[in-house]
Amino acid sequence: MKLSEAVDKNGAYDVYGASGLIGKIDFFHQGEPYVAIVKDGVGIGRTMLLKKTPL
């Protein structure tokens, strides 16, 4: 599945890319807050503290 096929603006859950929030999806579960680290591209090394997404 391509990212463009999965991401829309009406989903309940945030999707992040190297530049930050890039859209929403309607399927995802992350039970605890977490740290995301950009590993490539222009934002390399950038960190984001992201919220949990309960079911």
Distance bins in CASP14 RR format, pairs under 12 A and 6 or more apart:
PFRMAT RR
TARGET T0000
AUTHOR 0000-0000-0000
RMODE 2
METHOD distances of the structure
MODEL  1
1 7 0 0 0 0 0 1 0 0 0 0 0
1 25 0 0 0 0 0 1 0 0 0 0 0
1 27 0 0 0 0 0 1 0 0 0 0 0
3 15 1 0 0 1 0 0 0 0 0 0 0
3 16 0 0 0 0 0 1 0 0 0 0 0
3 17 0 0 0 0 1 0 0 0 0 0 0
3 22 0 0 0 0 1 0 0 0 0 0 0
3 23 0 0 0 0 1 0 0 0 0 0 0
3 25 0 0 0 0 1 0 0 0 0 0 0
4 15 0 0 0 0 0 1 0 0 0 0 0
4 22 0 0 0 0 0 1 0 0 0 0 0
4 23 0 0 0 0 0 1 0 0 0 0 0
4 25 0 0 0 0 0 1 0 0 0 0 0
5 25 0 0 0 0 0 1 0 0 0 0 0
6 13 0 0 0 0 0 1 0 0 0 0 0
6 15 1 0 0 1 0 0 0 0 0 0 0
6 22 0 0 0 0 0 1 0 0 0 0 0
6 23 0 0 0 0 1 0 0 0 0 0 0
6 24 0 0 0 0 1 0 0 0 0 0 0
6 25 1 0 1 0 0 0 0 0 0 0 0
6 26 0 0 0 0 1 0 0 0 0 0 0
6 27 0 0 0 0 1 0 0 0 0 0 0
6 28 0 0 0 0 1 0 0 0 0 0 0
7 13 0 0 0 0 0 1 0 0 0 0 0
7 14 0 0 0 0 1 0 0 0 0 0 0
7 15 1 0 1 0 0 0 0 0 0 0 0
7 16 0 0 0 0 0 1 0 0 0 0 0
7 17 0 0 0 0 0 1 0 0 0 0 0
7 21 0 0 0 0 0 1 0 0 0 0 0
7 22 1 0 0 1 0 0 0 0 0 0 0
7 23 1 0 1 0 0 0 0 0 0 0 0
7 24 1 0 0 1 0 0 0 0 0 0 0
7 25 1 0 1 0 0 0 0 0 0 0 0
7 26 0 0 0 0 1 0 0 0 0 0 0
7 27 0 0 0 0 0 1 0 0 0 0 0
7 28 0 0 0 0 0 1 0 0 0 0 0
8 15 0 0 0 0 1 0 0 0 0 0 0
8 22 0 0 0 0 0 1 0 0 0 0 0
8 23 1 0 0 1 0 0 0 0 0 0 0
8 24 1 0 0 1 0 0 0 0 0 0 0
8 25 1 0 0 1 0 0 0 0 0 0 0
8 26 1 0 0 1 0 0 0 0 0 0 0
8 27 0 0 0 0 0 1 0 0 0 0 0
9 15 0 0 0 0 0 1 0 0 0 0 0
9 21 0 0 0 0 0 1 0 0 0 0 0
9 22 0 0 0 0 0 1 0 0 0 0 0
9 23 1 0 0 1 0 0 0 0 0 0 0
9 24 1 0 1 0 0 0 0 0 0 0 0
9 25 0 0 0 0 0 1 0 0 0 0 0
9 26 0 0 0 0 0 1 0 0 0 0 0
10 23 0 0 0 0 1 0 0 0 0 0 0
10 24 1 0 0 1 0 0 0 0 0 0 0
10 25 0 0 0 0 1 0 0 0 0 0 0
10 26 1 0 0 1 0 0 0 0 0 0 0
11 23 0 0 0 0 1 0 0 0 0 0 0
11 24 1 1 0 0 0 0 0 0 0 0 0
11 25 1 0 1 0 0 0 0 0 0 0 0
11 26 1 0 1 0 0 0 0 0 0 0 0
11 27 0 0 0 0 1 0 0 0 0 0 0
11 28 0 0 0 0 1 0 0 0 0 0 0
11 53 0 0 0 0 0 1 0 0 0 0 0
12 23 0 0 0 0 0 1 0 0 0 0 0
12 24 1 0 0 1 0 0 0 0 0 0 0
12 25 1 0 0 1 0 0 0 0 0 0 0
12 26 1 0 1 0 0 0 0 0 0 0 0
12 27 0 0 0 0 1 0 0 0 0 0 0
12 28 0 0 0 0 1 0 0 0 0 0 0
12 29 0 0 0 0 0 1 0 0 0 0 0
12 53 1 0 0 1 0 0 0 0 0 0 0
12 54 0 0 0 0 0 1 0 0 0 0 0
12 55 0 0 0 0 0 1 0 0 0 0 0
13 21 0 0 0 0 0 1 0 0 0 0 0
13 23 0 0 0 0 1 0 0 0 0 0 0
13 24 1 0 0 1 0 0 0 0 0 0 0
13 25 1 0 1 0 0 0 0 0 0 0 0
13 26 1 0 0 1 0 0 0 0 0 0 0
13 27 1 0 0 1 0 0 0 0 0 0 0
13 28 1 0 1 0 0 0 0 0 0 0 0
13 29 0 0 0 0 1 0 0 0 0 0 0
13 30 0 0 0 0 1 0 0 0 0 0 0
13 31 0 0 0 0 0 1 0 0 0 0 0
13 50 0 0 0 0 0 1 0 0 0 0 0
13 51 0 0 0 0 0 1 0 0 0 0 0
13 52 0 0 0 0 0 1 0 0 0 0 0
13 53 1 0 1 0 0 0 0 0 0 0 0
13 54 0 0 0 0 0 1 0 0 0 0 0
13 55 0 0 0 0 0 1 0 0 0 0 0
14 20 0 0 0 0 1 0 0 0 0 0 0
14 21 1 0 1 0 0 0 0 0 0 0 0
14 22 0 0 0 0 1 0 0 0 0 0 0
14 23 1 0 0 1 0 0 0 0 0 0 0
14 24 1 0 0 1 0 0 0 0 0 0 0
14 25 0 0 0 0 1 0 0 0 0 0 0
14 26 0 0 0 0 0 1 0 0 0 0 0
14 28 0 0 0 0 1 0 0 0 0 0 0
14 30 0 0 0 0 0 1 0 0 0 0 0
14 36 0 0 0 0 0 1 0 0 0 0 0
14 48 0 0 0 0 0 1 0 0 0 0 0
14 50 1 0 0 1 0 0 0 0 0 0 0
14 51 0 0 0 0 1 0 0 0 0 0 0
14 52 0 0 0 0 0 1 0 0 0 0 0
14 53 1 0 0 1 0 0 0 0 0 0 0
15 21 1 0 0 1 0 0 0 0 0 0 0
15 22 1 0 1 0 0 0 0 0 0 0 0
15 23 1 0 1 0 0 0 0 0 0 0 0
15 24 1 0 0 1 0 0 0 0 0 0 0
15 25 1 0 1 0 0 0 0 0 0 0 0
15 26 0 0 0 0 0 1 0 0 0 0 0
15 27 0 0 0 0 0 1 0 0 0 0 0
15 28 0 0 0 0 1 0 0 0 0 0 0
15 30 0 0 0 0 0 1 0 0 0 0 0
15 36 0 0 0 0 0 1 0 0 0 0 0
15 50 0 0 0 0 0 1 0 0 0 0 0
15 53 0 0 0 0 0 1 0 0 0 0 0
16 22 1 0 0 1 0 0 0 0 0 0 0
16 23 0 0 0 0 1 0 0 0 0 0 0
16 24 0 0 0 0 0 1 0 0 0 0 0
16 25 0 0 0 0 0 1 0 0 0 0 0
16 28 0 0 0 0 0 1 0 0 0 0 0
16 30 0 0 0 0 0 1 0 0 0 0 0
16 34 0 0 0 0 0 1 0 0 0 0 0
16 35 0 0 0 0 0 1 0 0 0 0 0
16 36 1 0 1 0 0 0 0 0 0 0 0
16 37 0 0 0 0 0 1 0 0 0 0 0
16 38 0 0 0 0 1 0 0 0 0 0 0
16 43 0 0 0 0 0 1 0 0 0 0 0
16 46 0 0 0 0 0 1 0 0 0 0 0
16 47 0 0 0 0 0 1 0 0 0 0 0
16 48 1 0 0 1 0 0 0 0 0 0 0
16 49 0 0 0 0 0 1 0 0 0 0 0
16 50 1 0 0 1 0 0 0 0 0 0 0
16 51 0 0 0 0 0 1 0 0 0 0 0
16 53 0 0 0 0 0 1 0 0 0 0 0
17 23 0 0 0 0 1 0 0 0 0 0 0
17 36 0 0 0 0 1 0 0 0 0 0 0
17 37 0 0 0 0 0 1 0 0 0 0 0
17 38 1 0 0 1 0 0 0 0 0 0 0
17 39 0 0 0 0 0 1 0 0 0 0 0
17 40 0 0 0 0 0 1 0 0 0 0 0
17 41 0 0 0 0 0 1 0 0 0 0 0
17 42 0 0 0 0 0 1 0 0 0 0 0
17 43 0 0 0 0 1 0 0 0 0 0 0
17 46 0 0 0 0 1 0 0 0 0 0 0
17 48 0 0 0 0 1 0 0 0 0 0 0
17 50 0 0 0 0 0 1 0 0 0 0 0
18 36 0 0 0 0 0 1 0 0 0 0 0
18 37 0 0 0 0 0 1 0 0 0 0 0
18 38 1 0 1 0 0 0 0 0 0 0 0
18 39 0 0 0 0 1 0 0 0 0 0 0
18 40 1 0 0 1 0 0 0 0 0 0 0
18 41 1 0 1 0 0 0 0 0 0 0 0
18 42 1 0 0 1 0 0 0 0 0 0 0
18 43 1 0 1 0 0 0 0 0 0 0 0
18 44 1 0 0 1 0 0 0 0 0 0 0
18 45 0 0 0 0 1 0 0 0 0 0 0
18 46 1 0 0 1 0 0 0 0 0 0 0
18 47 0 0 0 0 0 1 0 0 0 0 0
18 48 0 0 0 0 0 1 0 0 0 0 0
19 38 0 0 0 0 1 0 0 0 0 0 0
19 41 0 0 0 0 1 0 0 0 0 0 0
19 42 1 0 0 1 0 0 0 0 0 0 0
19 43 1 0 0 1 0 0 0 0 0 0 0
19 44 0 0 0 0 0 1 0 0 0 0 0
19 46 0 0 0 0 1 0 0 0 0 0 0
19 48 0 0 0 0 0 1 0 0 0 0 0
20 36 0 0 0 0 1 0 0 0 0 0 0
20 38 0 0 0 0 1 0 0 0 0 0 0
20 42 0 0 0 0 0 1 0 0 0 0 0
20 43 0 0 0 0 1 0 0 0 0 0 0
20 46 0 0 0 0 1 0 0 0 0 0 0
20 47 0 0 0 0 0 1 0 0 0 0 0
20 48 1 0 0 1 0 0 0 0 0 0 0
20 50 0 0 0 0 0 1 0 0 0 0 0
21 36 0 0 0 0 0 1 0 0 0 0 0
21 48 0 0 0 0 1 0 0 0 0 0 0
21 50 0 0 0 0 1 0 0 0 0 0 0
21 51 0 0 0 0 0 1 0 0 0 0 0
24 53 0 0 0 0 0 1 0 0 0 0 0
25 53 0 0 0 0 1 0 0 0 0 0 0
26 53 0 0 0 0 0 1 0 0 0 0 0
27 53 0 0 0 0 0 1 0 0 0 0 0
27 55 0 0 0 0 0 1 0 0 0 0 0
28 50 0 0 0 0 0 1 0 0 0 0 0
28 51 0 0 0 0 0 1 0 0 0 0 0
28 52 0 0 0 0 0 1 0 0 0 0 0
28 53 1 0 1 0 0 0 0 0 0 0 0
28 54 0 0 0 0 0 1 0 0 0 0 0
28 55 0 0 0 0 1 0 0 0 0 0 0
29 52 0 0 0 0 1 0 0 0 0 0 0
29 53 1 0 0 1 0 0 0 0 0 0 0
29 54 1 0 0 1 0 0 0 0 0 0 0
29 55 1 0 1 0 0 0 0 0 0 0 0
30 36 0 0 0 0 0 1 0 0 0 0 0
30 50 1 0 0 1 0 0 0 0 0 0 0
30 51 0 0 0 0 1 0 0 0 0 0 0
30 52 1 0 1 0 0 0 0 0 0 0 0
30 53 1 0 1 0 0 0 0 0 0 0 0
30 54 0 0 0 0 1 0 0 0 0 0 0
30 55 0 0 0 0 0 1 0 0 0 0 0
31 50 0 0 0 0 0 1 0 0 0 0 0
31 51 0 0 0 0 1 0 0 0 0 0 0
31 52 1 0 1 0 0 0 0 0 0 0 0
31 53 1 0 0 1 0 0 0 0 0 0 0
31 54 1 0 0 1 0 0 0 0 0 0 0
31 55 0 0 0 0 1 0 0 0 0 0 0
32 49 0 0 0 0 0 1 0 0 0 0 0
32 50 0 0 0 0 0 1 0 0 0 0 0
32 51 0 0 0 0 1 0 0 0 0 0 0
32 52 1 0 1 0 0 0 0 0 0 0 0
32 53 0 0 0 0 1 0 0 0 0 0 0
32 54 0 0 0 0 1 0 0 0 0 0 0
33 48 0 0 0 0 0 1 0 0 0 0 0
33 49 1 0 0 1 0 0 0 0 0 0 0
33 50 1 0 0 1 0 0 0 0 0 0 0
33 51 1 0 1 0 0 0 0 0 0 0 0
33 52 1 0 1 0 0 0 0 0 0 0 0
33 53 0 0 0 0 1 0 0 0 0 0 0
33 54 0 0 0 0 0 1 0 0 0 0 0
34 47 0 0 0 0 0 1 0 0 0 0 0
34 48 0 0 0 0 1 0 0 0 0 0 0
34 49 1 0 0 1 0 0 0 0 0 0 0
34 50 1 0 1 0 0 0 0 0 0 0 0
34 51 0 0 0 0 1 0 0 0 0 0 0
34 52 1 0 0 1 0 0 0 0 0 0 0
34 53 0 0 0 0 1 0 0 0 0 0 0
35 45 0 0 0 0 0 1 0 0 0 0 0
35 46 0 0 0 0 0 1 0 0 0 0 0
35 47 1 0 1 0 0 0 0 0 0 0 0
35 48 1 0 0 1 0 0 0 0 0 0 0
35 49 1 0 1 0 0 0 0 0 0 0 0
35 50 1 0 0 1 0 0 0 0 0 0 0
35 51 0 0 0 0 0 1 0 0 0 0 0
36 43 0 0 0 0 0 1 0 0 0 0 0
36 45 0 0 0 0 0 1 0 0 0 0 0
36 46 0 0 0 0 1 0 0 0 0 0 0
36 47 1 0 0 1 0 0 0 0 0 0 0
36 48 1 0 1 0 0 0 0 0 0 0 0
36 49 0 0 0 0 1 0 0 0 0 0 0
36 50 1 0 1 0 0 0 0 0 0 0 0
36 51 0 0 0 0 0 1 0 0 0 0 0
37 43 0 0 0 0 1 0 0 0 0 0 0
37 44 0 0 0 0 1 0 0 0 0 0 0
37 45 1 0 1 0 0 0 0 0 0 0 0
37 46 1 0 0 1 0 0 0 0 0 0 0
37 47 1 0 1 0 0 0 0 0 0 0 0
37 48 0 0 0 0 1 0 0 0 0 0 0
37 49 0 0 0 0 0 1 0 0 0 0 0
37 50 0 0 0 0 0 1 0 0 0 0 0
38 44 1 0 1 0 0 0 0 0 0 0 0
38 45 1 0 1 0 0 0 0 0 0 0 0
38 46 1 0 1 0 0 0 0 0 0 0 0
38 47 1 0 0 1 0 0 0 0 0 0 0
38 48 0 0 0 0 1 0 0 0 0 0 0
39 45 1 0 0 1 0 0 0 0 0 0 0
39 46 0 0 0 0 1 0 0 0 0 0 0
39 47 0 0 0 0 0 1 0 0 0 0 0
40 46 0 0 0 0 0 1 0 0 0 0 0
END
